[in-house]
Amino acid sequence: MGSGPSGAAMKLVAAVMTFLSMVVFLGYMMIWSMKSTNTFYLHWWPDVLKKTSSTYLGEQGTTTLIYAFPILFIATIGSLYLHLEKKYDHDHSTRFISRIILLKRPVITKGPLGIVSWTELTFLAMFVALLVWSMYSYTHNMFAFAALEAAQEKFQAWEVKLRSAALGLGLAGNTCLAFLFFPVTRGSSILQFVGLTSEASIKYHIWLGNITMVIFTAHGLSYITYWSHTHQISQMLKWDKFVVANVAGEIALLAGLVMWATSLGRIRRKLFELFYYSHHLYIVFVIFYVFHVGFAESCLILPGFYLFLIDRYLRSLQSQQKVRSVAARILPCETVELNFSKSSGLSYAPTSIAFINVPSISRIQWHPFTVTSNSNMDSDKLSIVIKREGSWSHKLYQILSSPSPTNRLEVAIEGPYGPPSTNFTRYERLVLVSGGSGITPFISIIREIIFKSSTTSSKTPRIHLICAFKKYVDLTMLDLLLPVSGTTLDLSRLHLQIEAYITRETESKTESQNSIRTILFRPNPSDRPVSAVLGPDSWLWLGAIISSSFIIFLILIGLLTRFYIYPIDHNTNMKYPVPASSAFNMLFVCIAITIAASAAFLWNKRENAKETSQIRTTDMSTPALSPTSLVYETELESLPHQSLRQATTVHLGQRPNLKKILSEYKEEKVGVYVSGPRTMRQEVAAICSSFSADNLHFESISFSW
């Protein structure tokens, strides 16, 4: 953050925003911890309901106020905070919240949970404790009346307790479901506010998804067992208009089970497309969940899903635009670097990812790839690297590497998504450990360090890149560390050491080592440069969308309730069908989000039209390329690349001794970043956790290629 009065004022504003958000969140979590108690249901809830229920919003107004408003408020505050942080170039690593999140010293390195830090383990334990407490409190309170209910209904006590346990499981499962959609909201201001990204938070979604389905499956099986033993199996076909719709719950559970089964590790890795398409059943799951419990009760999970819907709709708007493909570089190691025209107002941090769709291969498949370009060094270009591995990338490589490649590649992009900012200069040394294509996120990191070392007088960290490849030809991936732009690079202040390990070959092979094939694509007037879906002030616009859409939603349901539902029902919830009101509310959520997000998108689209027209003018003024000039080969013999090769040591037929290498840096302030296969990440995490040095920071980077 800048110095002077403006910097001091920003620090104060940031502190106030952070404090306010933490207070609201703690209050929100206190409600969740008290929700299962008699104190809440017998005293707090009736009192709040009496004071907040109105002829305009009814009971759903109360649940919206308690469960939805706090999180949407934090999301809005977070958006404003991120906007100010970006505007004043504030270092996010100084945030109190981020300091907590960034305590990434691993404590668990192997097992079904993956690599888990002390911070993650602490929050996981707290969340599990909340679930256990909720389940205990629900069942304890209901079991107290089990004997009385059994006598009245002429059932056995254990059968009534089973029914109570089934209900308790369903209520406890709502706690997991309330947080399930936060980690998969790619453009989430809440995740960015606490220093997380959606890509790094996917494991939290997996944890929550597994716990949710275990609880809801037990919930469903318990009710089926109860109905079977009490000769009420016909309840499975009941769709009550005023209480609980059992059929809707069963449909939601079946959709959840299909998603759960296809997301298992082996199935997800071997049949990714099956996993991907079946996960769209979340729409069926959510709709029938709302029908099952009613919209008022589903407000418990509304904030997470509401923010997810905003993000999903904005992504769909961005994906409709075809971006301008500028060039492709074909490396001998069956790797492709795609280069796209970028809006000058689009900035992103190193390690960001973008989702790519190539309609000529598949109109419905989207694949994430690491952005390798640096927005500081490449102001008008965005680059991604794709390794030929799966069927989709294989088809793309065939299209581009054929003797007569296409002269235009139609591509749509979502993103890029990444951390709001990074501060690698806080370390004395960066140790970057990669395996195979895991080197891609480090390309952007090294380019960022090159930029800082060339443009600022501040000290930059020494870089030790340890990369493992299977074949000698894969060394050409190192040529991507430096951009091909016309910018003169000053590498004199860059302290870079590269150790490359070739694990499956013992002899060097120099044929075609320096030859990189470049394809220039013809511009198309309809293509646009890659730009942020909401423009340069995207965080400010996101906050406006969240707040304004929520206001529109409240107005719509207020008018519906006051002038249509209330005259019939009078807030009794026993005359107007709950499924009908739930359907109206879900429709109004979609309408409110569509209105607010579309307005913001169209406004920024108009603002971006000027830059797009300038790019088109430049394209038209560029002489047309002849077919023979579309493809050419380059020999990387420039001075920067020679310096890069001088800094590289190649080890043939060896694997890196990571423990020995990392032990040499225990006395320095070191940032250890690993990107590669799971076994490599686990190995580095285990080594870092075995060191007692507090100055060693570990982070596993999720890479996509």
C-alpha positions in Angstrom: 0.0 0.0 0.0 1.2 3.5 -0.8 2.6 5.7 1.9 1.3 9.1 3.1 -2.2 10.1 4.2 -4.0 8.0 1.5 -2.0 5.0 2.6 -2.8 5.6 6.3 -6.5 6.1 5.4 -6.6 2.9 3.4 -5.1 0.9 6.3 -7.8 2.3 8.5 -10.6 1.5 6.0 -9.2 -2.0 5.5 -9.0 -2.6 9.3 -12.6 -1.4 9.7 -13.9 -3.6 6.9 -12.0 -6.6 8.2 -13.2 -6.1 11.7 -16.8 -5.6 10.6 -16.7 -8.7 8.5 -15.3 -10.8 11.3 -17.9 -9.6 13.7 -20.7 -10.4 11.3 -19.3 -13.8 10.5 -18.8 -14.7 14.2 -22.4 -13.8 14.8 -23.5 -15.9 11.8 -21.6 -18.9 13.2 -23.0 -18.3 16.6 -26.5 -18.7 15.2 -25.5 -22.0 13.6 -24.1 -23.3 16.9 -27.3 -22.3 18.7 -29.7 -23.4 16.0 -30.0 -26.9 17.4 -30.8 -25.9 20.9 -34.1 -25.4 22.7 -32.9 -21.9 23.6 -33.0 -21.0 19.9 -36.3 -22.7 19.0 -38.3 -22.0 22.1 -37.1 -18.5 22.9 -34.9 -16.7 20.2 -36.7 -17.9 17.1 -40.3 -17.1 18.2 -39.2 -13.6 19.4 -37.3 -12.8 16.1 -40.2 -14.2 14.0 -42.7 -12.1 15.9 -40.6 -8.9 15.3 -39.6 -9.5 11.7 -42.4 -11.4 10.1 -44.5 -9.1 7.9 -47.3 -9.2 5.3 -44.6 -8.6 2.6 -42.1 -11.3 3.3 -43.6 -13.7 5.9 -41.5 -16.4 7.6 -39.0 -16.4 4.7 -38.2 -12.8 5.4 -37.0 -13.8 8.9 -34.8 -16.7 7.6 -33.5 -14.5 4.9 -32.5 -11.9 7.4 -30.8 -14.4 9.7 -29.1 -16.7 7.3 -28.7 -15.0 3.9 -28.1 -11.3 4.7 -24.9 -11.7 6.8 -23.0 -13.6 4.2 -24.2 -11.4 1.3 -23.2 -8.4 3.4 -19.7 -9.9 3.9 -19.5 -10.7 0.1 -20.3 -7.1 -0.7 -17.8 -5.7 1.9 -15.2 -8.1 0.5 -15.8 -6.9 -3.1 -15.4 -3.3 -2.0 -12.2 -4.2 0.0 -10.7 -6.0 -3.0 -11.5 -3.0 -5.3 -9.7 -0.6 -3.0 -6.8 -3.0 -2.6 -6.4 -3.2 -6.3 -6.8 0.5 -6.8 -4.2 1.4 -4.1 -1.9 -1.5 -4.8 -2.2 -2.8 -1.3 -0.3 -5.9 -0.4 -2.8 -8.6 0.6 -0.3 -10.6 2.6 -0.5 -8.0 5.4 -4.2 -8.8 6.1 -4.9 -10.4 9.4 -7.2 -12.9 7.8 -4.7 -13.8 5.2 -2.0 -14.3 7.8 -4.2 -17.0 9.3 -5.0 -18.6 6.0 -1.4 -18.5 4.9 -0.2 -20.7 7.8 0.4 -23.5 5.3 2.8 -25.6 7.3 1.6 -29.1 6.5 0.7 -31.5 9.3 -0.9 -34.3 7.2 0.9 -35.2 4.0 -0.7 -38.5 3.0 -4.2 -40.0 3.2 -7.7 -39.3 1.8 -7.6 -35.6 2.9 -4.5 -34.9 0.8 -2.0 -32.3 2.1 -3.5 -30.5 5.1 -2.0 -27.6 7.0 -2.4 -26.8 10.6 -4.8 -24.0 9.8 -6.9 -26.3 7.6 -6.9 -29.1 10.2 -8.0 -26.6 12.9 -10.9 -25.3 10.9 -11.9 -28.9 9.9 -11.9 -30.0 13.5 -14.0 -27.0 14.5 -16.5 -27.7 11.7 -16.7 -31.4 12.6 -17.3 -30.4 16.2 -20.1 -28.1 15.1 -21.7 -31.1 13.2 -21.3 -33.4 16.2 -22.7 -30.8 18.5 -25.7 -30.1 16.2 -26.5 -33.8 15.8 -26.2 -34.4 19.6 -28.3 -31.4 20.5 -31.1 -32.2 17.9 -31.4 -35.8 19.0 -31.0 -35.1 22.7 -33.9 -32.6 22.6 -36.1 -34.9 20.5 -35.3 -38.1 22.4 -36.7 -36.4 25.6 -40.2 -36.7 24.2 -39.7 -40.1 22.5 -41.5 -42.1 25.1 -44.5 -39.8 25.1 -44.7 -39.7 21.3 -44.4 -43.5 21.2 -47.3 -43.9 23.6 -49.5 -41.5 21.7 -48.7 -43.0 18.3 -48.6 -46.6 19.5 -45.1 -47.1 18.2 -42.1 -48.6 19.9 -39.7 -46.1 21.5 -36.8 -47.1 19.3 -38.9 -46.4 16.2 -39.7 -42.9 17.4 -36.0 -42.3 18.2 -35.1 -43.6 14.8 -37.4 -41.0 13.2 -36.0 -38.3 15.5 -32.4 -39.3 14.5 -33.4 -39.2 10.8 -34.7 -35.7 11.2 -31.7 -34.7 13.2 -29.4 -36.0 10.4 -31.3 -33.9 7.8 -31.1 -30.8 9.9 -27.3 -31.3 10.6 -26.8 -32.0 6.8 -28.0 -28.5 6.1 -24.9 -27.1 7.9 -22.7 -28.8 5.3 -24.9 -27.8 2.4 -24.8 -24.2 3.5 -21.0 -24.1 2.8 -20.8 -26.5 -0.1 -21.0 -24.0 -3.0 -18.5 -21.4 -1.6 -15.3 -23.2 -2.8 -16.6 -23.7 -6.4 -17.5 -20.0 -6.9 -14.6 -19.1 -9.1 -14.9 -15.3 -8.9 -15.8 -15.3 -5.2 -15.1 -12.1 -3.3 -15.3 -14.0 0.0 -12.6 -16.5 -1.0 -10.3 -13.7 -2.3 -11.0 -11.7 0.8 -9.5 -14.4 3.0 -6.6 -15.0 0.6 -7.9 -18.2 -1.1 -8.7 -19.1 -4.6 -11.4 -21.4 -6.0 -8.8 -23.7 -7.5 -7.0 -24.2 -4.2 -10.3 -24.6 -2.4 -11.6 -27.5 -4.5 -10.6 -29.9 -1.8 -12.8 -28.2 0.7 -15.7 -28.7 -1.7 -14.8 -32.4 -1.9 -14.6 -32.7 1.9 -18.0 -30.9 2.3 -19.6 -33.0 -0.5 -18.5 -36.3 1.0 -19.8 -35.3 4.5 -23.0 -33.9 3.1 -23.8 -37.1 1.2 -22.9 -39.4 4.1 -25.3 -37.4 6.3 -28.1 -37.1 3.8 -27.8 -40.8 2.7 -28.1 -41.8 6.4 -31.0 -39.3 6.7 -32.9 -41.0 3.8 -32.1 -44.6 4.8 -33.2 -43.9 8.4 -36.6 -42.6 7.2 -37.0 -45.6 4.8 -36.2 -48.0 7.7 -38.7 -46.2 10.0 -41.5 -46.3 7.4 -40.8 -49.9 6.7 -41.0 -51.0 10.3 -44.1 -48.9 11.0 -45.9 -50.0 7.8 -45.9 -46.5 6.3 -43.8 -47.3 3.2 -46.4 -45.4 1.2 -44.9 -42.2 2.7 -42.2 -42.5 0.1 -44.7 -41.5 -2.6 -46.1 -38.5 -0.6 -45.8 -35.0 -1.8 -47.3 -32.8 0.9 -48.3 -29.3 -0.2 -47.8 -27.7 3.2 -45.2 -29.7 5.2 -42.4 -31.9 3.7 -42.5 -33.3 0.1 -40.9 -36.7 0.5 -40.8 -37.5 -3.2 -38.9 -34.3 -3.8 -36.4 -35.2 -1.2 -35.9 -38.7 -2.7 -35.3 -37.1 -6.2 -32.7 -34.7 -4.7 -31.0 -37.6 -2.8 -30.8 -39.7 -6.0 -29.3 -36.8 -7.9 -26.8 -36.3 -5.1 -25.9 -40.0 -5.1 -25.2 -40.0 -8.8 -22.9 -37.0 -8.4 -21.2 -38.6 -5.4 -20.6 -41.9 -7.1 -19.1 -40.3 -10.3 -16.9 -38.0 -8.2 -14.9 -40.9 -6.6 -11.2 -40.5 -7.4 -10.8 -43.4 -9.8 -13.9 -42.7 -11.7 -13.2 -39.0 -11.9 -9.7 -39.6 -13.2 -10.5 -42.3 -15.7 -14.0 -41.0 -16.8 -13.7 -37.3 -16.3 -16.4 -36.5 -18.9 -18.8 -38.7 -17.0 -17.9 -36.9 -13.8 -18.2 -33.5 -15.4 -21.6 -34.0 -17.1 -23.2 -35.8 -14.1 -22.2 -32.9 -11.8 -24.7 -30.8 -13.6 -27.3 -32.7 -11.7 -26.6 -30.1 -8.9 -29.5 -28.2 -10.6 -31.9 -31.0 -10.0 -30.5 -31.5 -6.5 -31.0 -27.9 -5.5 -34.5 -27.5 -7.1 -35.9 -30.6 -5.5 -34.2 -29.9 -2.2 -36.1 -26.5 -2.1 -39.3 -28.3 -2.9 -38.5 -30.9 -0.2 -38.1 -28.4 2.7 -39.7 -25.2 1.3 -38.0 -22.0 0.4 -38.1 -20.5 3.9 -36.1 -23.4 5.3 -33.8 -23.5 2.3 -32.7 -19.9 3.0 -30.2 -21.6 5.3 -28.2 -22.6 2.2 -29.3 -19.6 0.0 -26.2 -17.3 0.4 -23.6 -19.8 -0.9 -25.8 -20.9 -3.8 -26.8 -17.3 -4.5 -23.2 -16.2 -4.9 -22.5 -19.3 -7.0 -25.4 -18.4 -9.3 -24.1 -14.9 -9.8 -20.7 -16.3 -10.7 -22.1 -18.9 -13.0 -24.2 -16.4 -14.9 -21.3 -14.0 -15.3 -19.2 -16.9 -16.6 -21.8 -17.8 -19.1 -21.9 -14.2 -20.4 -18.2 -14.2 -20.7 -18.1 -17.6 -22.5 -20.4 -16.3 -25.3 -17.6 -14.0 -26.6 -15.0 -15.5 -28.9 -11.6 -14.2 -28.2 -8.9 -13.3 -30.7 -6.3 -16.0 -31.1 -3.0 -14.4 -32.1 -0.5 -17.2 -32.4 0.5 -20.7 -31.3 3.9 -22.1 -30.6 4.4 -25.8 -31.1 7.2 -27.3 -29.0 9.0 -30.5 -29.9 7.8 -32.0 -26.6 4.2 -32.1 -27.9 3.3 -29.0 -26.0 1.4 -26.0 -27.4 1.5 -22.4 -26.2 -1.6 -20.4 -27.3 -1.4 -16.6 -27.3 -4.5 -14.4 -27.3 -5.1 -10.7 -27.6 -5.7 -9.2 -24.2 -7.3 -6.0 -23.1 -4.8 -3.6 -21.5 -7.1 -3.1 -18.5 -7.0 -6.8 -17.7 -4.5 -7.6 -14.9 -4.0 -10.9 -13.1 -1.6 -12.4 -10.7 0.9 -15.2 -11.3 -0.5 -18.8 -11.0 -3.8 -17.7 -12.4 -5.9 -20.2 -14.5 -8.3 -19.7 -17.4 -11.0 -22.1 -18.7 -10.8 -22.8 -22.4 -13.4 -23.9 -24.9 -12.6 -24.8 -28.6 -15.9 -25.3 -30.4 -14.2 -27.2 -33.3 -13.3 -29.9 -30.8 -16.3 -29.7 -28.5 -18.8 -27.0 -27.8 -19.6 -28.1 -24.3 -16.2 -29.1 -22.9 -14.3 -26.5 -20.9 -10.8 -27.2 -19.6 -8.7 -25.3 -17.1 -5.1 -24.2 -18.0 -2.5 -22.2 -16.2 -1.9 -18.7 -17.5 1.9 -18.5 -18.2 2.0 -14.9 -19.4 2.6 -12.0 -17.0 0.2 -9.1 -17.2 3.0 -6.6 -16.4 5.4 -7.8 -19.1 2.7 -8.8 -21.7 0.2 -5.9 -21.5 -1.6 -7.0 -24.7 -1.2 -10.8 -24.6 -2.4 -13.7 -22.6 -0.8 -17.1 -22.9 -1.5 -20.6 -21.8 0.4 -23.8 -22.2 -1.2 -27.1 -23.1 0.5 -30.5 -22.9 -0.8 -33.3 -25.2 -2.2 -35.7 -22.6 -5.9 -36.5 -22.8 -8.2 -36.9 -25.8 -9.2 -33.2 -25.9 -5.6 -31.9 -25.9 -4.6 -34.6 -28.4 -7.2 -33.3 -30.9 -6.0 -29.7 -30.4 -2.4 -30.7 -30.9 -3.3 -32.6 -34.1 -5.1 -29.5 -35.5 -2.1 -27.2 -34.8 0.8 -29.5 -35.6 -0.6 -30.8 -39.0 1.4 -29.8 -42.1 -1.4 -27.5 -43.1 -2.6 -26.0 -39.8 -5.7 -23.9 -39.5 -5.3 -20.1 -40.1 -7.9 -19.3 -37.4 -8.6 -20.9 -34.1 -12.0 -20.1 -32.6 -11.7 -20.0 -28.8 -13.9 -18.9 -25.8 -12.3 -18.1 -22.4 -13.6 -17.9 -18.9 -11.4 -16.1 -16.5 -8.6 -15.7 -15.7 -9.0 -16.6 -12.0 -6.3 -16.4 -9.4 -5.1 -14.8 -6.2 -5.8 -11.1 -6.0 -2.1 -10.4 -5.7 1.1 -12.1 -4.7 4.2 -11.0 -2.8 7.1 -13.3 -3.6 9.6 -10.6 -2.7 9.0 -11.2 1.0 11.3 -14.3 0.7 15.0 -14.4 0.4 14.8 -17.4 -1.8 12.1 -19.2 -3.8 12.4 -22.9 -4.2 10.1 -24.0 -7.1 9.7 -27.8 -7.4 7.8 -29.1 -10.4 7.1 -32.4 -12.1 6.4 -32.6 -15.8 3.8 -30.0 -16.9 3.7 -28.7 -13.3 6.3 -26.2 -14.4 3.6 -24.0 -16.0 2.6 -22.0 -12.9 6.2 -21.3 -12.3 6.6 -19.7 -15.7 4.4 -16.8 -14.6 6.2 -16.5 -11.2 9.6 -16.3 -12.8 8.4 -13.7 -15.3 7.0 -11.7 -12.4 10.4 -11.8 -10.7 12.1 -10.8 -14.0 9.8 -7.8 -14.3 10.4 -6.7 -10.7 14.1 -7.1 -11.0 14.2 -5.1 -14.3 11.9 -2.2 -13.2 12.4 -1.7 -9.5 15.4 -1.2 -7.3 14.0 -3.4 -4.5 15.7 -6.7 -3.8 14.2 -9.8 -5.5 14.5 -13.3 -4.2 16.9 -15.9 -5.5 15.2 -18.6 -7.5 16.0 -22.2 -7.4 13.9 -24.1 -10.0 14.0 -27.9 -9.6 12.1 -29.5 -12.5 11.7 -33.2 -13.3 10.9 -34.4 -16.8 10.5 -37.9 -18.2 12.3 -37.2 -21.6 15.2 -35.0 -22.7 13.0 -33.3 -25.3 10.8 -32.0 -22.5 13.6 -29.5 -21.6 12.1 -27.3 -24.4 9.5 -26.4 -21.8 12.2 -24.2 -20.2 12.2 -22.0 -23.3 8.8 -20.8 -22.2 10.3 -19.2 -19.1 11.1 -16.1 -21.1 8.5 -14.2 -23.2 8.9 -13.8 -27.0 7.8 -10.2 -26.9 10.0 -7.5 -28.3 10.8 -6.2 -24.8 14.5 -6.1 -24.0 15.1 -8.2 -20.9 17.7 -7.3 -18.3 18.6 -10.6 -16.5 21.7 -9.2 -14.8 19.8 -8.8 -11.5 18.0 -12.1 -11.7 19.5 -14.8 -9.5 18.2 -17.9 -11.2 19.4 -21.5 -10.7 17.8 -24.3 -12.7 18.3 -28.0 -12.1 16.5 -30.2 -14.6 16.2 -33.9 -14.0 15.6 -36.3 -16.8 14.2 -39.4 -15.1 13.8 -41.9 -18.0 16.7 -41.2 -20.3 20.5 -41.3 -19.7 21.7 -39.7 -22.9 21.2 -36.2 -24.3 19.3 -35.8 -27.6 19.9 -32.5 -29.4 18.0 -33.0 -32.6 15.2 -30.5 -33.0 16.0 -29.2 -29.5 16.0 -25.5 -30.5 13.3 -25.6 -33.2 9.9 -24.2 -32.2 7.2 -23.9 -34.7 5.1 -20.8 -34.7 1.7 -20.4 -36.3 0.2 -16.9 -36.8 -3.6 -16.8 -36.9 -5.6 -14.5 -39.1 -7.7 -11.9 -37.2 -11.5 -12.0 -37.4 -13.6 -8.9 -37.0 -16.0 -10.6 -34.6 -13.3 -11.7 -32.2 -12.6 -9.7 -29.1 -9.5 -9.4 -26.8 -9.6 -11.3 -23.5 -11.1 -8.9 -20.9 -12.6 -9.1 -17.4 -16.3 -9.8 -17.7 -17.0 -6.8 -15.6 -14.1 -4.6 -16.7 -11.2 -3.1 -14.8 -13.4 -2.4 -11.8 -14.8 -5.9 -11.6 -14.8 -6.2 -7.8 -16.7 -2.9 -7.5 -19.2 -4.1 -10.1 -19.5 -7.5 -8.3 -20.4 -5.8 -5.1 -23.0 -3.8 -6.9 -24.5 -6.9 -8.5 -24.7 -8.8 -5.2 -26.4 -5.9 -3.3 -28.7 -4.7 -6.1 -29.9 -8.2 -7.1 -30.7 -9.0 -3.5 -32.7 -5.8 -3.2 -34.6 -6.7 -6.5 -35.2 -10.2 -5.1 -36.7 -8.8 -1.9 -38.9 -6.4 -3.8 -40.2 -9.2 -6.1 -41.0 -11.6 -3.3 -42.4 -8.8 -1.2 -44.9 -7.8 -3.9 -45.9 -11.4 -4.6 -46.4 -12.2 -0.9 -48.3 -9.0 0.0 -50.7 -8.9 -2.9 -51.1 -12.5 -3.9 -50.0 -15.1 -1.3 -50.9 -13.2 2.0 -54.5 -12.6 1.1 -54.9 -16.4 0.7 -52.6 -17.7 3.4 -52.3 -14.9 6.0 -48.8 -16.2 7.0 -50.2 -19.6 8.2 -48.2 -21.6 5.6 -51.3 -24.0 5.5 -53.4 -22.6 2.7 -51.1 -21.5 -0.2 -49.1 -24.5 -1.4 -45.5 -24.4 -0.3 -44.1 -25.9 -3.6 -45.8 -23.1 -5.6 -44.4 -20.3 -3.4 -40.9 -22.1 -3.5 -41.1 -22.1 -7.3 -41.9 -18.4 -7.4 -39.0 -17.6 -5.1 -36.5 -19.7 -7.1 -37.7 -17.9 -10.3 -37.3 -14.5 -8.6 -33.8 -15.3 -7.5 -32.9 -16.1 -11.2 -34.7 -13.0 -12.5 -33.0 -10.7 -9.9 -29.5 -12.0 -10.7 -30.2 -11.8 -14.5 -31.3 -8.2 -14.3 -28.4 -7.0 -12.1 -25.6 -9.0 -13.8 -26.8 -8.3 -17.3 -27.0 -4.6 -16.7 -23.4 -4.5 -15.3 -22.2 -6.7 -18.2 -23.7 -4.6 -20.9 -22.4 -1.4 -19.4 -18.9 -2.7 -19.3 -19.3 -4.3 -22.8 -20.1 -0.8 -24.2 -17.0 0.6 -22.4 -14.8 -2.1 -23.9 -16.1 -1.6 -27.4 -13.7 1.4 -27.9 -10.6 -0.7 -27.2 -12.0 -3.5 -29.4 -12.5 -1.1 -32.3 -8.9 0.1 -31.9 -7.6 -3.4 -32.1 -9.7 -4.1 -35.2 -8.3 -0.9 -36.8 -4.8 -2.2 -36.1 -5.7 -5.6 -37.6 -7.0 -4.0 -40.8 -3.9 -1.8 -41.1 -1.7 -4.9 -40.9 -0.7 -6.3 -44.3 -2.4 -9.6 -45.1 -0.3 -12.6 -44.4 0.3 -15.0 -47.2 -0.3 -18.7 -46.5 3.5 -19.4 -46.5 4.1 -16.8 -43.8 1.6 -18.3 -41.4 4.1 -20.9 -40.2 7.7 -20.4 -39.4 10.4 -21.9 -37.1 12.6 -20.1 -34.7 16.0 -20.9 -33.2 16.3 -19.7 -29.6 19.8 -18.3 -29.7 19.2 -14.8 -28.2 21.2 -13.5 -25.3 18.5 -14.0 -22.7 18.0 -17.6 -23.7 21.7 -18.2 -23.7 21.8 -16.8 -20.1 19.0 -19.1 -19.2 20.8 -22.2 -20.5 24.0 -21.1 -18.7 21.9 -21.2 -15.5 20.6 -24.7 -16.2 22.2 -27.9 -15.0 20.8 -31.1 -16.5 20.9 -34.4 -14.6 20.3 -37.4 -16.8 18.8 -40.6 -15.5 18.3 -39.2 -12.0 15.6 -38.0 -9.6 16.0 -34.9 -7.4 17.1 -35.5 -3.8 14.6 -33.0 -2.5 15.3 -33.5 1.2 19.0 -32.8 0.6 18.3 -29.7 -1.5 15.7 -28.2 0.9 17.8 -28.8 4.0 20.4 -26.4 2.6 18.0 -23.5 2.9 16.8 -24.0 6.5 18.6 -20.9 7.6 17.1 -18.6 5.0 13.6 -17.2 4.7 12.4 -19.5 2.0 9.2 -20.0 0.1 8.8 -23.5 -1.2 6.2 -24.0 -4.0 5.5 -27.4 -5.5 3.5 -28.2 -8.6 3.3 -31.6 -10.0 2.0 -35.1 -9.4 0.4 -35.9 -6.1 3.3 -38.1 -5.0 5.8 -35.2 -5.5 3.6 -32.8 -3.6 3.2 -35.2 -0.7 7.0 -35.8 -0.7 7.8 -32.1 -0.5 5.1 -31.5 2.1 6.5 -34.3 4.3 10.0 -32.9 4.0 8.9 -29.4 4.9 6.8 -30.6 7.9 9.9 -32.5 9.2 11.9 -29.3 9.4 11.5 -27.3 12.6 12.5 -24.0 11.0 9.7 -21.4 11.1 11.1 -19.4 8.3 10.2 -22.0 5.7 6.8 -21.5 4.0 5.3 -24.3 2.0 2.5 -24.0 -0.6 1.2 -26.6 -3.0 0.0 -25.0 -6.3 -2.8 -26.6 -8.3 -1.7 -26.5 -11.9 -3.8 -27.2 -15.0 -2.6 -28.1 -18.4 
